Amino acid sequence: MRLVGRTSLAASALLGAATLVHPASAKAILGVDLGSLYMKVALVQRNSPLEIVTNLHSKRKTEVMVLFDQGTRFYGADANSMVARKPLLTPAALGVMLGRDVDHPTVKVLAERHYPLTPSYNDTRSGACIKIDGNEFTPEELVAMVLTHAKDITAAFGAGKNVRDCVLTVPSFYTQHERRALLDAASLADLNVLALIDENTAAALHFGIDRIDEEPQNIIFYNMGASALQVSLVRYFSYEKKDSKFSTKGKPVGAFEVLGKGWDSTLGGQAFDARLVDHMAREFNDQWNKKRNDGQTKDVREFPRAMAKLRVQANKVKHVLSANSDMPVYVDALHDDTPYSAHINRATFEELCHDLLLRASLPIAQSLAAANMTLDDVHGVELIGGGMRIPRVREEIQKVLGDKLDLGMHINSDESMALGAAFHGANVSTAFRVRHVGMADVNPFPVAITLNDLAVDEEEEEGEEKKDDADAEAKEGEEDSDEVWSKHATIFKSFGRIGVKKSIAFTHDKDVACSIDYDDDDASTSVLPDGTELSIERYNVTGISKFAAEMNEKGLGKPKVSLQFELSSSGLTGLIKAEAVVEEVVKVTEEVTCKDDDEDENCKEVVEEEKTAEEEEKKEEGSEEEKKKDEEEATETEEGKEEKKEEEDEKPKKKKRTKTVEKEKKKVHRRTLKVHTYHVGRIRPYNDDLKSESASKLQSLADADRARMELEESKNKVESYIYHIKNALVDDEEEITKVSNEEQRAEVLKLAEDAEEWMYDEGYDADLPTYEDKYAELSAPMESIKFRVKELEDRPAAIKALKKKLGKIEKLLEEWKESLPQVTDEEREGVLGQVASVREWIEIQVEKQDAMNPWEDAVLVSGDIPGQTKDIEKEVKKLSKKPKPKPVVEEKNETTDAGADAEGEEEKKEEDSSAAEGGEEEKNEDEEEEKNEDEGEEKKDEGKGEEL
């Protein structure tokens, strides 16, 4: 997010807090804290608060680990439980290998810590690869598997299978190479990464959700994780934000900005584990070699399984010694049937890690130096990460901080980063609206660009897919020559704000090669991690030469080339826009008014209407008056138009003198340039071919996993049914005996016993279709017996319900004689006939069923009985809606006007008499009287018509 100035957030990108308001189109977003040992996943979705996703074992964190065993992949706790037995099949510390060469210091540490699987360089891939059980995998592929597992546990948690949007955390010292590699891994996992966010920044965001500081507060975040130590100095403050431009007073809004960062990329919890592993290995070697009779001295470090056991034990010892002063250690049959037994106390542990403890406070000084501050400017310290639980680490930090600052633990040290990442995703996504919290982060590494003339023709460059490394590096060295055009500049300084764009402009007439590199000129002050590949990206910018030639033909000068670069909010640098511009001065003719004293012979006298004050006022009134005038003109008659013309002729005329002159104006010729991107160096990001290849490999593994799961489910289904048969024959013996004979029961039992024997013999390697056929063969006889047992209860109940329903229908038809006289006798008799047919059918079917043996298949099934009354119910419903007949009007042969009047008067008398009795209200009396009078008039008219 970009902030203008360190103390002003007027132009900042604003984030939200606590309560999330979701529009109807809201969807779920993941915040994934991908550590080197554990992964935490936070979820934000509609109508739910921010929450941590629990895995399939109901744990809030998942091991970053994949186990490959006989074509099957296991994740998390399942893989961790077998790592001591199968270390060569279980790669770990996957994030450490992303985007790094095999000789990178952090990668070399893995071998020093006796990890059995370390990467090797692959020329085809242009990066590191790991060989596992004869197959080769890139770190991106392995991380993609872990991220896919994160999606799976999220779906199982209840968020659905279509969650793709996410925010991933990265260490502060991740360069563009590691960030690109992580994005490639997320792409292989079919994740849409909304943003990358530094781990400490995510924790600071979670910490600052509810903070509104009247005075700026500087807080140090000390984060010791499994593999690295990171420290960030963050300033929290607030500013007033108005709800609208009409508001006179704003509301305070919390905000924070990162001022400085420091780190130690190899100092984490695993570094302390490694010291314990080496100590225990030395002690075991002494115990083991003393018992050997061959006189040879061997080292347990040469055996991966034994070292895997020691790593597991060392981690337990470290956790226990964080709370206790000593701990007995015993590993049965560590190697060569030799147990390891020892007693380790906290003092020994601290002595083993003495040099590590001295390094624990150095990143604090680095972060203060980057922000140009001292400890006097700091108001608090927050500890996060698992490594801070070591008591001596906290003591070393407190020594540096002194008595003025206390160590705070006000946020969840394990989950705050994942929660902050998910919250950041809610702000980046357009599907969420939140209240404001300002955030600004920095990039610790300076970035420079170098420009040279491009030696390759445009046509040749367009046909190339990738530049040759040697040629590219040769061109880079040409910038020192005075004869070769070259420019160099630092575009993004160290610890500058991210989320910014910068442009450079230069005059040139040739195509250029642009290089983006990390600026490491001063090695003494550089914060760039050791082993980092300096080159970031290379661009061939073409179209300049052709554009310059076109402009030269027009007699114009060299183009001005503008290149725009971006340092995104995810810490990625790139060229995003390239164009060339040439300005041409052209002459145009224009008519201008001559002054009164101008004697120029080109001045000509013209006559124009002089606008009255009223017309000037109307002109200023705007479009409404013009529209009204147009409407009036549209309806004007020809006569009116003539009168208007006469009035216009009478308007006063104004004379003025004008002349035609030539003026110079600038005309801009603009050309968008073509940009071809490529990479040099040993470590390169994925290209399209590699992505397609890796995606195909991962899809094949996913298909194999799915097939394995389906086969396992089918096996479990068969095995469960075997036990179901055996249990049912005993537990439900009474019911089963009623509907089966001895032969049937013996057959079912034999099928179960044969299937059980088959599963552990021929069926051990059987495929899915075979197991499905076996289940059908096994279940068919037993399901028939179970169905007959069920029918013993269901059939009598269905027969009883049918007879009851038929009786109700007969009773209803009898009542219709009075309540629905419009239903004729013939119609009622038709329905009764249908009822009689159903009664006859059920009696016949019952007789047939009673005549059969109970172990035979039924002829009368309970499920067929309710449908017998379907047609009857349909007919009854139809008759119930039959309308009543209209009242019949009595016809009269002789009707006179006098008779009609007499009839009307008689009806009126009856109404008057009724009204006199006072039986109804006044309003009802009037309405009834009017109604009767109308009926009398209608009858009188009808009489007249018949007479005629």
RADA-V716673 format. One line per field, one symbol per residue. burial: + if it has 24 or more other ideal C-beta (glycine too) atoms within 12 Angstrom, else -. A space follows every 10 residues. Layout:
burial=???
This chain:
burial=+++--+--+- -++++++--+ -+----++++ ++++++++++ +++++--+-+ +++++----+ ++++++++-- -+++++++++ -+++-+++++ ++++++++++ ++-+-++-++ +-+++++++- ++--++++++ -+---+++++ ++++++++++ ++++--+-+- --++++++++ ++++++++++ ++++++++++ ++++++++++ +++++++++- +++--+++++ ++++++++++ +++++++++- +--------- --++++++++ ++++++++++ ++++++++++ +-+++--+-- ---------+ +-++++++++ ++++++++-- ++----+-+- +--++--+-+ -+-+-+--++ -++--++-++ ++++++++++ +-+-+--+++ ++++++++++ ++++-+++-+ +---+-++-- ++++++++++ +++++++++- ++-+++++++ ++++++++++ ++++++-+-- +-----+--- -+--++--+- ----+++-++ ++-+++++++ -+-+-+-+++ ++++++++++ ------++++ ++++++++++ +++++-++-- +----+--++ ++++++++++ +++++--+++ ++-------- ---------- ---------- ---------- ---------- ---------- ---------- ---------- --------+- +-++++++++ ++++++---+ +--++-++-- ++--+----- +--++-+++- ++-+++-++- -+---+--++ ---++-+++- ++--++-++- --+------- +--++--++- ++--++++++ ++--+--++- -++-++--++ -++--+---- --+----+-- ++-++--++- ++--++--+- ----+--+-+ -+--++-++- -++-++--+- ---------- ---------+ --++--++-- +--------- --------+- -+---+--++ --+-----
